[in-house]
């Protein structure tokens, strides 16, 4: 119904002879779109309606802009003119636009969930450097009673890879630390020390020598947005001595 309503508007313009560009644009990008979105979901509130309107307009401009760039700035436009297969051009534009939209929406969703708490982290461990994403976890207060330092939690596979075990455990100060958490009143976790952990925080880089990492079996993030949980005190005190 919404699609038919939108398609009917150009017919109305032609039949009634509406030639005023301002009126056409007001109805095309305003009234008609809002009524169409209202037909799709009549129960949504004004806030959601505005959000859907912004997304709709953004998608239209993105799709139109992508089509324009491909047609006028690449060999695709020339091929379409020579071949006459406009549908191929349409499909290419749809695929590219959809890919961009999905990527942008994924980033927006991640920001809404995690805000600015996701950081890029470089870990130097043994003979390699590992680049991963980390989430600042205000609920992680795990502290090592042996070295009196805070412990961040990392996915074991992110540090060692699939099927690899800890090599030379004494050199990385391998030990086990008891902990308590929600749903687990009594637990233990493997802990090791890495050479350095570099956290990119805005324009500054925080370098932590001898950071302690607890090894977690499994996935920390269901949507793979991060592989490391930074300790809540990580930015408050320096580690190694941290």
N, C-alpha and C positions, 0 to 999 in steps of 0.2 A: 504493500500500500504506500509506504514512504517513497519507494522508487518510482511508482507510477505518478505520485504527486509531484516529485521533482521533475520527471520527464514531461509532465503536462505544462509546466511553466513556460518553456520556450514556445509551445503551441499557442498559449494565451497571448504571449508577446506579439506573435505574428498575426494572429486573428484580430486582436484589438489594435494593432498598429502602434504599439508603445515604442516610440523612437527615442525618448529621453534617456540618455545613458545613465544619468544619476539615479533615476527611478529604477531602471533595469538592475543596476548594481546593488541598490538597497534591498530589492526583493530577492535577487539571485543569491547574494552572499549573506543576507540577513533574515528577512521574514520567511522565505521559502525553506531555508536550511533549518531554522528553529522549529517551524511547524513540522518538518520532516522528522526531526529528532524527537519531537513530542509524540508523533504517531508511533515511532518505534518503541518508546517507553513513556507512557502517560503518567506513571507513578513517580518518576524521578523529581527530585526537588530542584530549585533554581540553581544551587551550587553545582550539582551534577550536570544539569543542562548546559551551563556555561562551560564546564570542563569538556563535555562531549562536543560542544560547538567549536572550541579552540582546537581540539584534536582533528575534527572534520576539516576545518579550514587549513590546518597545517598539512594534513595528508594531501588535500587537493593542490595546494601550492607546491608541495614536494613532488608530487606526481607530475604536475604540469611543468615544473622547472626541470625535472629530470628528462622528460620527453623533449623539451625545448633544447636543452644542452646536447642531447644525443643527436637530435635531428639536424641542428645547425652547426655543430662543432665537431662532428665525426663523419666518417665515411658512410655511416648507417643511413643518414639522410639522403645522400647521393644514390645509394643502393635502392632505397625505397622509391625514389622518383623514377629510377630506371626500370625497376621490376614491377612496381605497382602493388606490391604486397604490404600494404599498410598494417595488416594484422600482426605481422612479424615484429614490426617496430613497436606496436602496442604491447605485445607480450614481453619484449625486452624491457620496456619502460616499467611495466608492472612488476617484473621480477626484481629489477634494481631498486625500485621504490620500496617494495615490500621488505627487501633485505635491510635497507637503511632504516625503515620504520621500526622493524623488529629489534635492531641493534640499539636504536635510541630509546625505545620503550624499556628494553632490558636494563639500560643504564639508569633510566629514571626510576624504575622499580627498585633497583639496588640502592639508589640514593635515598629513596623514601623509607626503605627498611633500615638501612645502616647509617644514613646521614653521612657525615664526614669522618666516620670512625674506621674507614678502611685505609690501610697504609701499604705502600710498597716496601718490602723488606729484602735485604740481601744478607744471607747467612754464609759465613766462611767456616767450613767444617772439613777437617782432614785435608784432602787434596782437591776439593772442589768448592765452587761457589753456587749457591742455590738462590734463585729469585722467586719469591712467593708473595701472596697477598695476606695481610694480617688484619684482624679485627681487634680494636681496643675493647677489652672486656672488663667493664667496671665491677663485675661479679667475681672475677678471678683474683683472689687474694692469697693464692697458694704460696707458702714460704718454705724454704729448705732449712730444716733444723740443724743440718750438719755444717753448711757453709753460710748460713744466715743471709741468704739472698732470695729474691723473688724468683718464681718459676713461671715461664710462659708455656703454653701448651701447643704442641705441633703434631700434625698427622705424621705417624711413623713412616708411611710410604713416601711422603713429601721429602723427607730427609734422607732416607736410605734407598728408596725405590722398591719396586715389587720384588719380594722374595729374598731381599738382602738382610743380613744380620749385622749387628754391631761389631765392627772390627776394632781390635785392640781396645777393649773396654777400659783398661786402666788409664790410657792416655786421654780419654774423654771423660774421666771421672765418673764412670757408670756406677749408679747406686739406685736404691729404691726408697721412695718417700711415702709415708702414710698420708692420707687426706680424707676429708669428709666433704660431701656435696649433697645437693637435693636429690633424693632418691637413692643415695648411697652413703649410709652413715659410717661405713667402714670400707676403705679401699686403699690400694697401693698403686703407685705409678712409677714407671722407669724414668730416670732422670739422667741426662748427660750434660756436659759442658761443651759449647762450641767456641771456636776461636774468636769470632766477632759476630755481632748482629747489628746491621746498619738499617735504621728506620728513617724513611723519608717523610718528614713531618713538615708540610707546607714547603717553604723554600729552604728549610734547614735539614741537615742530616744528623741524626743522633747515633753515635757509634758506641756500642756497648761491648766491652771486652769481657770475654769469659762468661757469656750469658748462659743461664741454665734453662734447659728445655725439657719439659715433660713429654714423653712419647705416648701419643694417643692411638689406640688401635681402632681404625675406622675413619668415618668422615665427620669433620666438625661442622661443615656447612652442607645443608641439603641441596643448595643450588650452586655449589662450587664457587662461591664468591670469595672465600678465604680458606687458608689451610693452617693458620696460626692464630692463637688467641693470646694477645698481649696481656701481661699482668697489669692489674689496675694501678700499681705503683711504679710502672716502668718509666714514666716521665717525671717522677718525683725525686728519684735518687739515682745516682750513678752506680752502675754495676761493674764490678770487678776491681774494686768495691761497690757493687750495687746491693 
